[in-house]
Amino acid sequence: MLSEELLQIYKSTRQQFEGILLERADLRGAELPGIALIRSSLSHANLQEANLSESDFYKTELQQANLSRTVFTNARLRRAKLQEVNLTEANMRCVDLTGSFLTSANLQKADLTKAILIATFLKGCHLRETNFHQADLYKANLSRSDASSSIFTEAILKRTDLSEADLYQANLVGAMAFNVNLTGAKLWNANLIDADLTEALLPGANLTSANLSNAILVEANLNVADLSLATLHGTQLMGANLGGADLNGADLSEADLTGANLNLANLEGVHFRQTIMPDGTERTDTHMAPPQPHAPAILAPKPEQAWKRASATELLERFGSGERDFPQTDMRRASLFGAYLRAINLQGSDLREAYLREANLYSANLQRINLSAASLIGCDLSSADLRGADLRGADLRNADLRRANLAGAKLRGANLCNTQFQLSNLRDCDFQEANLHGAELDGADLTGAKLTGANVRVHQLEKTIR
């Protein structure tokens, strides 16, 4: 059947079709709400931006079809074959994908809020920034998928396979993940507050700087997992296996470790406060250095000064007590979302891959800081001193850098979309391959700046100093 024939029949009140062949059909932008294409073949078809709400594609073949920005709200795609399909930015709210196959599919930025994905096969999929809020993923297979920055808030992840998945900066707040398989998963900077991970499988998982406050990890397997700098405040870890786990710099305040296995675990720098230990005793350490008085002048660190490791929790506690000087601090991959750090001194510190989204760093001393690959979306860096800073590959979308001093800073490959640079000192900055789309540069000094390969329009540079 041809695309035109299908559309004509559909318009003449017939909406149910079964066993038809529409391979490579061009149905871009088609209005087909409520259509039923059961046990049909639409492989390689182009349905981009089509309206397929409340449709039925039971057991239909859609391999390698283009379904980007297609509307599938309340649609039924049970046991459909969707291998290698393009579903980027698709609206799939409340869709039923029970038992469907989406191996290697691209669902980046798709909206699957309240979708039914029971026993759905999503192995090796591209799921960056995909929204699974309140979705049911019971026994679904998402192993080896890239789900970085995705949303799984209040999602059902019971017995879901997420082994070796990339969940960097993913949001799993309140997720119901009983017996979830996260073996070898990457959960750097992930947000797992209030998540229920009872009997979860997490051996070898990377949870560096993850936030697990008030999460339930009863009887969970965290053997040789990396929990360095993780926040485990109030976390229930009764009977958990933490053998050989790295807890360097983790916050275990008010956590319950009754009956947990800590054999060969690295507990260096762990913050214990009203923590219930495996034997039932309560532990509170008081060895932390007291807050130092705020120095009237910020001095550069001495060359012989040793690097200091600090957790996000420790930094925030000391900052809240009045301390402001933290030069030469090692806080790689630290999670400081929305942190108030106005006028802090982090000169020469290492915050590679740190999560500083919407943090307030107004007038901060960040000279020679390493923020490469860090997330600084919406961050307030106005009037900050970033001379010689390393911001290569950093994400600074919508950040405020007005009147900041970035002389000699490295911003190669950085995402500077819609960033504000008005009246900033950008002399000798390296912007090669950076994305400056929509960036505000009025009054900025770009003398000697390198812009080779940068995404920037001529009109953006009209009011700059060059």
C-alpha positions as CSV (number, residue, x, y, z in Angstrom):
1,M,0.0,0.0,0.0
2,L,1.2,3.5,-0.8
3,S,1.3,6.3,1.7
4,E,-1.2,8.3,-0.3
5,E,-3.6,5.4,-0.4
6,L,-3.4,4.9,3.4
7,L,-4.1,8.6,4.0
8,Q,-7.1,8.6,1.7
9,I,-8.6,5.4,3.3
10,Y,-8.0,6.8,6.8
11,K,-9.8,10.1,5.9
12,S,-12.8,8.0,4.7
13,T,-13.4,6.9,8.3
14,R,-11.5,3.6,8.2
15,Q,-8.8,3.6,10.9
16,Q,-8.0,-0.1,11.4
17,F,-5.4,-1.9,9.2
18,E,-3.7,-5.2,9.7
19,G,-0.9,-6.9,7.8
20,I,-0.2,-4.0,5.4
21,L,3.2,-3.2,3.9
22,L,4.4,0.4,4.2
23,E,8.2,-0.1,4.2
24,R,10.0,3.2,3.5
25,A,6.7,5.1,3.4
26,D,6.9,8.8,3.7
27,L,4.3,9.9,6.3
28,R,6.1,13.0,7.6
29,G,3.8,15.2,9.6
30,A,0.8,13.0,8.9
31,E,-2.3,13.4,11.2
32,L,-3.2,9.9,12.1
33,P,-4.6,9.9,15.7
34,G,-6.3,6.7,16.7
35,I,-5.0,4.7,13.7
36,A,-4.5,0.9,14.2
37,L,-1.6,-0.6,12.1
38,I,-1.5,-4.1,13.6
39,R,1.1,-6.7,12.6
40,S,2.1,-4.4,9.7
41,S,5.6,-3.5,8.3
42,L,6.8,0.1,8.4
43,S,10.5,-0.5,8.6
44,H,12.6,2.4,7.4
45,A,9.4,4.5,7.1
46,N,9.6,8.3,7.8
47,L,7.0,9.3,10.3
48,Q,8.8,12.4,11.6
49,E,6.6,14.8,13.5
50,A,3.5,12.7,12.7
51,N,0.5,12.7,15.1
52,L,0.0,9.1,16.2
53,S,-1.7,9.7,19.5
54,E,-3.9,6.8,20.8
55,S,-2.7,4.6,17.9
56,D,-2.2,0.9,18.0
57,F,1.0,-0.7,16.5
58,Y,0.7,-4.2,18.1
59,K,3.5,-6.5,16.8
60,T,4.2,-4.0,14.0
61,E,7.7,-3.8,12.5
62,L,9.2,-0.3,12.7
63,Q,12.9,-1.1,12.5
64,Q,15.1,1.9,11.6
65,A,12.0,4.1,11.1
66,N,12.3,7.9,11.6
67,L,10.0,8.8,14.5
68,S,11.7,11.9,15.7
69,R,9.4,14.4,17.4
70,T,6.5,12.1,16.6
71,V,3.5,12.2,19.0
72,F,2.7,8.8,20.5
73,T,0.7,9.9,23.6
74,N,-1.5,7.1,25.0
75,A,-0.4,4.9,22.0
76,R,-0.1,1.1,22.2
77,L,3.1,-0.4,20.8
78,R,3.0,-3.7,22.6
79,R,5.6,-6.3,21.3
80,A,6.5,-3.9,18.4
81,K,9.9,-4.2,16.8
82,L,11.6,-0.8,17.0
83,Q,15.3,-1.7,16.7
84,E,17.5,1.2,15.7
85,V,14.6,3.6,15.4
86,N,15.0,7.4,15.8
87,L,12.7,8.6,18.5
88,T,14.6,11.7,19.5
89,E,12.3,14.3,21.2
90,A,9.3,12.1,20.6
91,N,6.2,12.6,22.8
92,M,5.5,9.2,24.3
93,R,3.7,10.1,27.5
94,C,1.6,7.2,28.8
95,V,2.6,5.0,25.8
96,D,2.4,1.2,26.3
97,L,5.6,-0.5,25.1
98,T,5.2,-3.7,26.9
99,G,7.5,-6.4,25.5
100,S,8.7,-4.3,22.6
101,F,12.2,-4.4,21.2
102,L,14.1,-1.1,20.9
103,T,17.7,-2.4,20.8
104,S,20.2,0.4,19.8
105,A,17.3,2.9,19.4
106,N,17.8,6.6,19.8
107,L,15.4,8.1,22.4
108,Q,17.4,11.2,23.3
109,K,15.2,13.9,25.0
110,A,12.1,11.8,24.4
111,D,9.3,12.2,26.9
112,L,8.2,8.8,28.4
113,T,6.4,10.1,31.4
114,K,4.1,7.5,32.9
115,A,5.0,5.1,30.0
116,I,4.5,1.3,30.5
117,L,7.8,-0.4,29.6
118,I,7.3,-3.8,31.3
119,A,9.8,-6.3,30.0
120,T,10.8,-3.9,27.2
121,F,14.2,-4.4,25.6
122,L,16.2,-1.2,25.5
123,K,19.7,-2.6,25.5
124,G,22.4,-0.3,24.1
125,C,20.0,2.6,23.5
126,H,20.8,6.3,23.4
127,L,18.7,7.7,26.3
128,R,20.5,11.0,27.1
129,E,18.1,13.5,28.8
130,T,15.2,11.1,28.3
131,N,12.3,11.6,30.7
132,F,11.0,8.4,32.4
133,H,9.2,10.2,35.2
134,Q,6.8,7.7,36.9
135,A,7.3,5.2,34.1
136,D,6.9,1.5,34.8
137,L,10.2,-0.3,33.8
138,Y,9.6,-3.6,35.6
139,K,12.0,-6.2,34.3
140,A,13.0,-3.9,31.4
141,N,16.5,-4.3,29.9
142,L,18.5,-1.1,29.7
143,S,21.9,-2.6,30.0
144,R,24.8,-0.8,28.4
145,S,22.5,2.2,27.5
146,D,23.6,5.8,27.7
147,A,21.1,7.3,30.0
148,S,23.2,10.2,31.3
149,S,21.3,13.2,32.6
150,S,18.0,11.2,32.2
151,I,15.1,11.5,34.5
152,F,13.8,8.4,36.4
153,T,12.0,10.2,39.3
154,E,9.4,8.0,41.0
155,A,9.9,5.4,38.2
156,I,9.4,1.7,38.9
157,L,12.7,0.0,38.3
158,K,11.9,-3.3,40.1
159,R,14.2,-6.0,38.7
160,T,15.2,-3.7,35.8
161,D,18.6,-4.5,34.2
162,L,20.8,-1.3,34.1
163,S,24.1,-3.2,34.2
164,E,27.0,-1.2,32.7
165,A,24.6,1.6,31.9
166,D,25.8,5.2,31.9
167,L,23.7,7.2,34.4
168,Y,26.0,10.1,34.8
169,Q,24.0,13.0,36.5
170,A,20.8,11.0,36.1
171,N,17.9,11.9,38.4
172,L,16.5,8.9,40.2
173,V,14.8,10.7,43.1
174,G,12.2,8.6,44.7
175,A,12.7,5.7,42.2
176,M,11.3,2.3,43.3
177,A,14.2,0.1,42.4
178,F,13.9,-3.1,44.4
179,N,16.4,-5.7,43.2
180,V,17.5,-3.5,40.3
181,N,20.7,-4.6,38.5
182,L,23.2,-1.8,38.4
183,T,26.3,-4.0,38.2
184,G,29.2,-1.9,36.8
185,A,26.9,1.1,36.1
186,K,28.3,4.6,36.0
187,L,26.3,6.8,38.5
188,W,28.7,9.7,38.9
189,N,26.9,12.7,40.4
190,A,23.6,10.9,40.1
191,N,20.7,12.0,42.4
192,L,19.2,9.0,44.2
193,I,17.6,10.8,47.1
194,D,14.8,8.8,48.7
195,A,15.3,6.0,46.2
196,D,14.3,2.5,47.3
197,L,17.2,0.2,46.3
198,T,16.4,-2.7,48.6
199,E,18.5,-5.7,47.5
200,A,19.9,-3.8,44.6
201,L,22.9,-5.2,42.7
202,L,25.6,-2.6,42.6
203,P,28.9,-4.5,42.6
204,G,31.6,-2.5,40.8
205,A,29.2,0.5,40.3
206,N,30.7,4.0,40.2
207,L,28.7,6.2,42.5
208,T,31.4,8.9,42.9
209,S,29.8,12.1,44.3
210,A,26.3,10.6,44.0
211,N,23.6,11.8,46.4
212,L,22.0,8.8,48.2
213,S,20.5,10.8,51.1
214,N,17.6,8.9,52.8
215,A,17.9,6.2,50.2
216,I,17.1,2.6,51.1
217,L,19.9,0.1,50.4
218,V,18.9,-2.7,52.7
219,E,20.7,-5.9,51.8
220,A,22.1,-4.2,48.7
221,N,25.3,-5.6,47.1
222,L,27.8,-2.7,46.9
223,N,30.9,-5.0,46.7
224,V,33.9,-3.0,45.4
225,A,31.6,-0.1,44.4
226,D,33.1,3.4,44.2
227,L,31.3,5.6,46.7
228,S,34.0,8.2,47.1
229,L,32.6,11.7,48.0
230,A,29.1,10.2,47.9
231,T,26.4,11.7,50.2
232,L,24.8,8.9,52.3
233,H,23.1,11.1,54.9
234,G,20.4,9.1,56.6
235,T,20.8,6.2,54.2
236,Q,19.5,2.8,55.3
237,L,22.4,0.3,54.7
238,M,21.3,-2.5,57.0
239,G,22.8,-5.8,55.9
240,A,24.4,-4.2,52.8
241,N,27.6,-5.7,51.4
242,L,30.2,-2.9,51.2
243,G,33.1,-5.3,51.1
244,G,36.1,-3.6,49.3
245,A,34.0,-0.5,48.6
246,D,35.7,2.9,48.3
247,L,34.0,5.3,50.7
248,N,36.8,7.9,50.7
249,G,35.4,11.3,51.7
250,A,31.8,10.0,51.8
251,D,29.2,11.5,54.1
252,L,27.6,8.7,56.3
253,S,26.1,11.0,58.9
254,E,22.9,9.5,60.4
255,A,23.3,6.4,58.2
256,D,22.3,3.0,59.5
257,L,24.9,0.3,58.8
258,T,23.5,-2.3,61.2
259,G,24.8,-5.7,60.1
260,A,26.6,-4.3,57.0
261,N,29.8,-5.8,55.7
262,L,32.7,-3.2,55.6
263,N,35.5,-5.8,55.2
264,L,38.4,-4.2,53.3
265,A,36.3,-1.1,52.6
266,N,38.2,2.2,52.3
267,L,36.9,4.5,55.1
268,E,39.5,7.2,54.8
269,G,38.0,10.7,55.3
270,V,34.5,9.3,55.9
271,H,32.2,11.7,57.8
272,F,30.6,9.8,60.7
273,R,28.0,11.7,62.7
274,Q,25.4,9.7,64.7
275,T,26.1,6.8,62.3
276,I,25.0,3.4,63.4
277,M,27.9,1.0,62.8
278,P,27.6,-2.7,61.8
279,D,27.8,-3.8,65.5
280,G,24.9,-1.4,66.5
281,T,27.1,1.2,68.2
282,E,26.8,4.9,67.3
283,R,29.8,6.7,65.9
284,T,30.5,10.4,65.7
285,D,34.0,11.7,64.8
286,T,35.1,15.0,66.0
287,H,38.5,15.1,64.2
288,M,37.5,17.6,61.5
289,A,39.5,20.8,61.6
290,P,37.6,23.8,63.1
291,P,36.6,26.6,60.8
292,Q,39.3,29.1,60.2
293,P,38.7,32.9,60.4
294,H,38.1,34.7,57.1
295,A,41.3,36.2,55.8
296,P,41.1,39.8,54.7
297,A,43.2,39.1,51.7
298,I,43.3,36.1,49.4
299,L,46.8,34.8,48.9
300,A,48.1,32.5,46.2
301,P,48.9,29.0,47.5
302,K,52.6,28.4,48.2
303,P,54.3,26.1,45.7
304,E,55.0,23.5,48.3
305,Q,51.5,23.4,49.6
306,A,50.0,19.9,49.4
307,W,46.8,19.2,47.7
308,K,43.8,18.6,50.0
309,R,41.0,16.2,49.4
310,A,37.5,17.5,50.5
311,S,34.0,16.2,50.1
312,A,31.1,18.4,49.0
313,T,29.5,18.0,52.4
314,E,32.7,19.1,54.2
315,L,33.2,22.1,52.0
316,L,29.6,23.3,52.5
317,E,29.8,22.8,56.3
318,R,33.0,24.7,56.6
319,F,31.8,27.4,54.2
320,G,28.6,27.7,56.2
321,S,30.8,28.2,59.4
322,G,32.5,31.2,57.9
323,E,35.6,29.7,56.2
324,R,36.2,31.0,52.7
325,D,39.8,29.9,51.7
326,F,40.0,26.4,50.0
327,P,43.0,26.8,47.6
328,Q,44.5,23.7,46.1
329,T,41.5,21.5,47.0
330,D,40.9,18.2,45.2
331,M,37.1,17.9,44.6
332,R,37.0,16.0,41.3
333,R,33.4,15.0,40.3
334,A,32.0,16.8,43.4
335,S,28.2,17.3,43.5
336,L,27.5,21.0,44.4
337,F,24.1,21.5,42.7
338,G,22.7,24.9,43.7
339,A,25.5,25.5,46.2
340,Y,25.9,29.0,47.7
341,L,29.7,29.7,47.5
342,R,29.7,33.5,47.0
343,A,33.3,34.9,47.2
344,I,34.9,31.5,47.9
345,N,38.6,31.0,47.3
346,L,39.2,27.9,45.2
347,Q,42.3,29.1,43.5
348,G,44.3,26.3,41.9
349,S,41.7,23.7,42.9
350,D,40.8,20.6,40.9
351,L,37.0,20.3,40.1
352,R,37.2,18.3,37.0
353,E,33.8,16.8,36.0
354,A,32.2,18.6,39.0
355,Y,28.4,19.2,39.1
356,L,27.9,22.9,39.9
357,R,24.6,23.5,38.1
358,E,22.9,26.7,39.3
359,A,25.6,27.3,42.0
360,N,26.3,30.8,43.2
361,L,30.1,31.6,42.7
362,Y,29.7,35.4,42.5
363,S,33.0,37.2,42.9
364,A,34.8,33.9,43.6
365,N,38.6,33.5,43.3
366,L,38.9,30.7,40.7
367,Q,42.3,31.5,39.3
368,R,43.9,28.5,37.6
369,I,41.1,26.2,38.7
370,N,40.5,23.0,36.7
371,L,36.8,22.8,35.7
372,S,37.3,20.8,32.6
373,A,34.2,18.8,31.7
374,A,32.3,20.3,34.6
375,S,28.6,21.1,34.5
376,L,28.1,24.8,35.2
377,I,24.6,25.2,33.6
378,G,22.9,28.4,35.0
379,C,25.8,29.0,37.3
380,D,26.4,32.6,38.7
381,L,30.0,33.4,38.0
382,S,29.6,37.1,37.6
383,S,32.6,39.2,38.7
384,A,34.5,35.9,39.4
385,D,38.3,35.7,38.9
386,L,38.9,32.9,36.4
387,R,42.3,33.9,35.1
388,G,44.1,30.9,33.6
389,A,41.2,28.6,34.4
390,D,40.8,25.3,32.6
391,L,37.2,25.1,31.3
392,R,37.8,22.8,28.4
393,G,34.6,20.8,27.5
394,A,32.7,22.4,30.4
395,D,28.9,23.0,30.1
396,L,28.3,26.7,30.8
397,R,24.9,27.0,29.1
398,N,22.9,30.0,30.5
399,A,25.7,30.8,32.9
400,D,26.3,34.4,34.1
401,L,29.9,35.5,33.6
402,R,29.2,39.3,33.4
403,R,32.2,41.3,34.5
404,A,34.2,38.1,35.1
405,N,38.0,38.0,34.4
406,L,38.8,35.0,32.2
407,A,42.1,36.3,30.8
408,G,44.1,33.3,29.4
409,A,41.3,30.8,30.3
410,K,41.0,27.6,28.2
411,L,37.4,27.1,26.9
412,R,38.2,24.9,23.9
413,G,35.1,22.8,23.1
414,A,33.0,24.3,25.9
415,N,29.2,24.7,25.6
416,L,28.6,28.4,26.0
417,C,25.2,28.6,24.5
418,N,23.3,31.7,25.8
419,T,26.1,32.4,28.3
420,Q,26.4,36.1,29.4
421,F,29.8,37.6,29.0
422,Q,28.9,41.3,29.0
423,L,31.9,43.5,30.0
424,S,34.1,40.4,30.8
425,N,37.8,40.2,30.3
426,L,38.3,37.5,27.7
427,R,41.8,38.5,26.6
428,D,43.8,35.6,25.2
429,C,41.1,33.1,25.9
430,D,41.0,29.9,23.9
431,F,37.4,29.5,22.4
432,Q,38.4,27.1,19.7
433,E,35.6,24.6,18.8
434,A,33.4,26.2,21.5
435,N,29.7,26.7,21.1
436,L,28.9,30.4,21.6
437,H,25.4,30.3,20.0
438,G,23.3,33.0,21.6
439,A,26.1,34.1,23.9
440,E,26.0,37.8,25.0
441,L,29.4,39.4,24.4
442,D,28.6,43.1,24.4
443,G,31.5,45.1,25.9
444,A,33.7,42.0,26.4
445,D,37.4,42.3,25.7
446,L,38.4,39.6,23.2
447,T,41.8,40.9,22.4
448,G,44.0,38.0,21.4
449,A,41.2,35.4,21.9
450,K,41.3,32.3,19.7
451,L,37.9,31.7,17.9
452,T,39.0,29.1,15.3
453,G,36.1,26.7,14.8
454,A,33.9,28.4,17.3
455,N,30.2,28.6,16.7
456,V,29.7,32.4,16.9
457,R,28.0,34.9,14.6
458,V,29.5,38.1,13.3
459,H,26.8,40.2,14.9
460,Q,27.7,38.8,18.3
461,L,31.2,40.3,18.0
462,E,30.1,43.8,16.8
463,K,30.2,45.4,20.2
464,T,33.2,43.6,21.6
465,I,36.8,44.9,22.0
466,R,39.2,43.1,19.7
